[in-house]
Amino acid sequence: MIGISSHENDYRLSWALNKALNIELRKTDNYDVITKKSPVKQSFSKYTYVDETSQLDYILIANSCENGYLMEEYKNLDYVFLISQDFTQEEKQKYLQLVKSAGVIHLATFVDIESLKSKYKLIF
């Protein structure tokens, strides 16, 4: 999982990631979260792409909505970018560099899902 800081709108960021990674992220239904801690529905903007050839799922989700944050520990990150596969360290670095090359990104960093207190919100 890559955390992204960018002042661009979600559609502009998805367009830039599409160009940088040669993928086709498209807007899908928002990612809705309701928890015991916060019974008010949180609705996060979401873009997805499934690469049939490589069997990879790409998911871009906004980290904030009007009712709070998806990852409360990382309020400084604007988006979460998930790629559904375990990669070698070399492949992870390659993807991180590709994400950074999108041009509209101020910061891109790996986020360790296991260390997140709010990881229960990331169940798809």
C-alpha positions in Angstrom: 0.0 0.0 0.0 1.3 3.4 -1.0 0.2 6.6 0.8 0.0 9.7 -1.4 0.0 13.3 -0.6 -1.3 15.5 -3.5 -3.4 18.7 -3.7 -5.0 17.5 -6.9 -8.6 16.3 -7.1 -9.1 12.5 -7.2 -10.0 12.5 -10.9 -6.8 14.4 -11.8 -4.7 12.2 -9.7 -6.2 9.0 -11.2 -5.5 10.4 -14.7 -1.9 11.1 -13.8 -1.5 7.6 -12.3 -3.1 6.1 -15.4 -0.5 7.8 -17.6 2.5 6.9 -15.2 1.6 3.3 -14.7 -0.1 2.6 -18.1 -3.4 1.5 -16.3 -7.0 2.6 -16.6 -8.3 3.6 -13.2 -12.0 4.5 -13.4 -14.4 6.0 -10.8 -16.5 3.4 -9.1 -19.0 3.4 -6.2 -17.6 5.2 -3.1 -16.0 3.1 -0.4 -18.4 3.3 2.5 -17.4 2.6 6.1 -19.5 2.3 9.2 -17.9 1.4 12.5 -18.9 0.9 16.1 -16.7 3.9 17.0 -18.4 6.1 14.4 -21.9 4.9 13.4 -22.1 7.7 10.9 -21.4 6.4 7.4 -18.1 7.6 5.9 -18.0 7.7 2.1 -14.5 7.8 0.4 -14.0 8.4 -3.3 -12.7 5.3 -5.0 -11.1 4.4 -8.4 -10.3 0.9 -9.5 -8.7 -1.0 -12.3 -8.3 -4.8 -12.8 -5.6 -5.9 -15.2 -6.8 -9.1 -16.6 -3.4 -10.0 -18.0 -1.4 -9.7 -14.8 -4.3 -10.4 -12.5 -3.5 -7.2 -10.5 -6.2 -5.0 -8.9 -5.4 -1.3 -8.5 -7.4 0.7 -6.1 -7.1 4.4 -5.3 -9.1 5.7 -2.3 -9.3 9.2 -0.8 -8.1 9.2 2.8 -10.6 11.8 3.9 -14.3 12.6 3.6 -16.6 15.1 5.3 -17.0 12.7 8.3 -13.3 11.8 9.0 -10.4 9.8 7.8 -9.9 6.3 6.4 -6.5 6.0 8.1 -6.7 8.3 11.1 -3.0 7.7 11.8 -2.0 9.3 8.5 -4.1 12.5 8.3 -1.3 14.0 6.3 -1.9 11.6 3.4 -4.6 12.5 0.9 -5.0 9.1 -0.9 -4.3 5.4 -0.4 -3.1 3.4 -3.5 -3.4 -0.4 -3.2 -2.1 -3.0 -5.5 -3.3 -6.5 -4.8 -0.2 -8.6 -4.8 2.9 -9.3 -2.7 5.9 -7.9 -4.4 9.6 -8.2 -3.9 11.4 -5.2 -2.4 12.7 -4.4 -5.9 9.2 -4.5 -7.4 7.9 -2.3 -4.6 10.5 0.3 -5.2 9.7 0.2 -9.0 6.0 0.9 -8.3 6.9 3.7 -5.8 9.1 5.4 -8.4 6.3 5.1 -11.1 3.8 6.6 -8.7 6.2 9.4 -7.9 6.7 10.1 -11.6 3.0 11.0 -12.0 4.0 14.6 -11.5 1.1 15.8 -9.3 2.3 14.0 -6.2 4.1 15.8 -3.4 4.8 12.7 -1.4 4.5 8.9 -1.9 5.5 6.5 0.8 4.9 2.9 1.8 2.3 2.3 4.5 2.6 -0.8 6.6 -1.0 -2.2 6.8 -0.1 -4.5 9.8 0.9 -1.5 11.9 -2.3 0.5 11.3 -4.8 0.8 14.1 -7.5 1.5 11.5 -6.7 -1.5 9.2 -10.2 -2.9 9.9 -11.5 -0.1 7.6 -9.5 -1.5 4.7 -11.4 -4.8 4.3 -12.7 -5.0 0.8 
